Every structure is written in structure tokens, then in C-alpha cells.
Amino acid sequence: MLEAMACEPTQREAAALRAVLVLAVEEDLGAGDVTGALVPDDSAARGQFRARVGLTVCGTRLLDQIASAYAGAIRTTVLAADGEQVQADQVLAEWDGSAKALLAAERVALNVLQHLSGIATATRQFVQAAAGRADIYDTRKTTPAWRVLEKYAVRAGGGRNHRMGLYDAILVKDNHLAALAGAGRDDPLAAVAAGLAGARGRLGPGAIVEIEVDRLSQLEAALGMDVDVVLLDNMTEAQLAEAVAIRDRAGLKGRVALEASGGVTLETVARIAETGVERIAVGAITHSATAVDIGLDLVFD
């Protein structure tokens, strides 16, 4: 079993959550909680966020910021850190404060916790299946406006983040090659190679250059370019293993990483990792992750 790693949100995640909360509070609270108005103003309560199933936690470190978006003082106590694996019936965090405020903030807090913990849990399953033989990477297949938070959840699950958007890394895909061919370039790969010559100067520190190939016949040309990663799209396990052999024979092991992508599932990820690729991109950990069951139980002293 791989060790779970605690994960802390950065200023970037905090800013992303602020933007989400502006819309989330407005759509849920509107002009006010008309049912919560039945509760006395001076009523205090403790709310316990409890896992109903075993899961990997993500979002408890965001609860204090969520609480602050609502009127009424709420104090947050985190009992299970983001990235921690917990069992069913374990209390993840507690809110203490105005019962009215807890009731108003309950649904948005649970939506965030359930969604992000679902992504972290799914990611952890893929990471465990790969068993350290390859790293699990996310993709840009995320919920619009939630990408920063969803990629945080991937890290909480032990996965790694690919590029954040179109601005922070170069990834030449099949449609880029099609666009070049449509623009009259007889050899799109050669056109890409020429264009990459000055591309690194436009990138920030640590940014990568990656090119996608879907046939082994394209791999030799890709390995001759100034790239950090070659994405092997929708290849069989035999083709992936052959791609690793081609890269290694070219003396590029440790210099150019290979990334498998396309239709990766929990049933296939272990075999893909065994082919020798260093990276496996899995869109399903964000676009198809199922929210996990977490409840908020009010306890009155």
C-alpha cells in the first residue's frame, strides 16, 4: 500500500475557491435561507463532517474559507488532512458556531468536499494500481472554472498535474498537425520541428514541450525534435513497449519521457505501467470521478 501524502492548498487554490464561492453562495443562498430563518438566532451547534464510505480526503483544508463566505462565525477544526485515506464513519472535520450559519453553508461545503474527495479517491486508485512503475497525470478534461481545484484534488490523491492550460506548456496534438497540413505544409512534423526551435524562449521555468504521436512510424521523427515528452496516443500495450525500446535504443532514456494516453482504465493501468512508460495520462480521474458520500451531522451540546 502506498503512503498517502498530506496536501495543502496554495494561494492559487484559495483564489480559485473565492471565485467559485461567489457563484455558489449566490445560487444556493440567494436573498437568504427562508427555512433556516425558523431556527433561533442564538442557537449554536457543532457540525461533524463524516465519511460514509472509505475515501481519500480533499477539501477539509478549504472548509474555513467556505465558512467565511457566510454570515455568522464558524470555527473549523480539521481532523483529517487533504490527502489522508480514511475509513467509513470517520469524522473529517468539525464546524462550531451559529446553527443558522451552519445550515446555510452546509450544502456548498458538502458539494465541494464530495466532489474533490471523489477525484482524490479515484486518483488514488489509479496511483495504487500503477504501483510506482509510472506516474499518473491529469488532463485538461476538467469542469470549467473548477480546474485549479480539481487539479489540487488530483495531487491530494497522489497524482501529478499536467499543464494547467494552453499557456504554460507546449503540447502538439493531432489537430495541430491537421491544421498545419490544411495550411499547406507538406510535412507537418517538419513544420513543428522548425517552430519548436524558438519555442522554449516563450515558456516559463519548468515548462515542458510535448508532442503527440499515434503511430510508431511517427516516433523517430518526434524523438529527433527538441521535446521533453512524447505522448503515445491510444497505443496497445505491445506498441507502448516497442516505443520504449525505440526511445531507449536512441539513447534518450532519462532525457525524453514517454506518456501513454487514451482510454486508460483501472483494469488496464497496471499493464500499461509495466510497459516502461514513465507517465500515464488519465482523463477519467477528473471528468468521470464520482462524488463520494460525506455527510454533515449537527450535534448539540
N, C-alpha and C positions, 0 to 999 in steps of 0.2 A: 504494500500500500504506500503510495507516495504521500509525503508530508504536505499538509495544507499550509499555505503561507498567508499571514495576515496582510491585508491590503488597506492602504489609507488613501482617501480621496485627495487630489491635488486642488490647487486654486482653479484649474481648468474645469474639473468636475463640479466644483462649487458654483462656478459661473453658469455652467450648463444647467444645473438644477434650478438656479434662480430663474432662468429664462423659462424653464418648463413649469415652475410653480406659479408664475404669473398667469398662465393659461389654465393650469389645473385647478387652482383655487377659484378662479372666476367661473369656470364651467360647473364646478361642484357646489360652491358656496353661494355664488350669485349675490343677491341682496341680503342673505342671511339664512341661517338654519331654522326654519319655521317649526320643525319637530323638536330640535334641541331647546327652543325657547320655553318648552314646558318644564325644563329642568331648572331648579332654583339657582340663582346667580352665585350663591355662596357654597354650592356643592362641590366638594373636592373628591378626587378619585385617583386610583392608580390603574394604569393600563398596562397589561403584560402582553407583549408580542410573543406568541408561542408558535413554534413549528408544529404542524400537524403530521408531517412526514419527515423522514431523514432528508437533509439537503445541505448544500453549500451556501453559506450566508453571503448576501450582498445587499447593502442598504442601511444597515444599522448605524453606520458612521454618517449617514445622511439625515437621520431622524431629527437631530437637533435643529438642523436648518429647515426641515419641513415644519417642525413645531413653531418656529419663529415666524412663519408666514401667516399664522393665525393669531387673532386677538386672544389674550389670556395667557398667563405664564404657565409654561410646561417645562419641567425639568426632565432631561433624558439621562438614563443610565444604560450604558451598553454592556451587555453580559456575554455576547458572542460577537467577535470581531468579524469584519468582512474578510472572507476567505476561509473562515473556520467551517469545518464539517460538523454538523450537529445531528442528534437523533430526534425522533418524533417525541413530542411533548416537552421539548427543552425550551425554556424562556430565553429569547434572543436579546430583548431589551425591555426597559420599563419607562413609561411616562408617568410623571406625578404632577398634578396640578388641577386646574379648573375642569370639572366634568364636562361643562359645555364646550370648552375648547377641545378636549379630547374627542368628543363626539363629532365635532365639526371637522377635525383633521384626520379622523380615523381612516376614511376610505382612500384618500390620496396617499396617505402613508403606506397603507397595505398594498395599494396598486404598485407603488414604487418597489417595496420590499419583495412582493411576489414576483414581479416581472424580472427584476435584476437578479434575484436569487435563482429564478428559473434558468437564466442564462449562465450564471456561475455554476449551477448544478450540472447543466448539460455539458459545459466546457470541461468540468472536472471528469466527467465520464469519458470523454474523448482523450483527455490527458492520461488518465489511468490506463485506458486501452492501448495507447501508444507506448506506454511503459518506458518512457525516456529515450526511446530509439529515434524519435523525431519530435520536433516542437509543433504544437497546434497553434495555428494562426487564424484570426478572424478575417472578415472581408468588409466591403462597403455595403453589404446586404443588411442594412440596419433600418430601424424605424426612423423616418425623417424627424429631425430635431432631437432625437434621443441618442445619436451616435456616440457622443462623448461618454454618456452614462453607460450605454451598452458595452462599449469597449472597456470601460472600467470594470464591469461585471465579468468580462472575459478574463481580465487579469486576476480578479478575485478567484476565479475558477482554475487558475494555474496556466491559462493560455497566454499567448503573446498577441500584441497588436500589430497588424499590417499598417499600411499608410492610413492616415486619418481621412484624407480627401484627395482631390485631384491636384492639390497644390504642394504637397510635401514629399512626393516621391514620383519617379517616372515608372510607369508600367505600360509597356507597349503591348496591346492586345490585338486579337484577330481583326477587330473592326478598324483599328488604326491602320493595319496593313491593307485592309479593303479600301479605306479612304485614300491611301496613297496610290493604290492601283487605279482607283477611279479618277485620280488626278493626273493619270498618265505616266506614273512611274512604272517602268517595265519590271524592275526588280525592287519591290517594296522593302525587302530586308536590307538591301544595299543602301536604300534611301534612309532607312532608320539608322544604319551604322554610321552614315555620314552625319546625320543630325545629332547623334549622341556625342560626337566629338567635342562639342562645346556645351553640352547639356549640364555637366556636373557643376559648372560655374554658377548655374542658376539655382542650385539646390542648397539647402541649409546643411549644417553639420549632421552627420549620421544618416542622411537621406540615402536611399538606395536607388539603383537603376535596375529594372527588371524587364524581361521580355518574355512573352508567352509563345510557346510552340505547341502545336497539336499533332505533329508528325516527327518521327525520329530523323527524317531527312532534313528537317529544318535545324536540328540541334547543333550540328557542326558549325553552321554559319552563326548561330546565336552565341556559341562559345567563343567565337573569334571577335566578338564585339566587346566594348568596354562596359560590361554588365556585372552586377553583383549576384543576381539571382536569375535563374531561368525557370519559368513556370511551365510545368508539363501538364497540359490540359486534357482531361478525360482519357488518359492512357491506361492500358491494362497494367496489371502488376508485372507481367513479363516485360512490357515496354518500359516501365519505370526502372526495373532492374538493369535493362540494357542501357538506358540513358545514364544511369550511374556509372556503368562500366565505360561508356564512351567518354564521359567527363573525366573519369579517373585516368584513362589512358592518355588523355590530352594533358595530363599533369596539372589539372585545375582543381583537384580536391583541396578544400580549405580556402580556395580563392573565389570560386563560383558555387553558390549553394543551389540545390535543386528543390523545387517546390511542387508537390502533387496537388492537383485541384480538380474538382468536378465530381459530383455525386458521391462524396465520401460519407460513409455511414459508420455507425458503431460496429456493424458486422464486418466492415472491410478495413477499418483504420489500422488495426494491428498488422494485417498482412501488408498494407501499404508502407507502414513504418519499417517493416523488415526488408524492404527493397533497397534501403540505404539512402533514400532521400532525407534531407535534413529538415524540411519544412512540409507541413500538410495544412492547406487552407480549407476551412470548413465553414461554409456559409450558414449551415443549419444551426450552429450554436447561437446565432442571433436571430435569423429570420424565422426559425421554426421552433425555438425554445418554448416550452410550455410553462406558464406561471405555476409556481409551487404553492402549496396550501399553507398559509400562515394566517393566524387569527389574532385579534386584539380582544382580550378578556378584561373587563373592568372589575377591579377589586376595591371594595370599600372597607376602610378600617373601622 
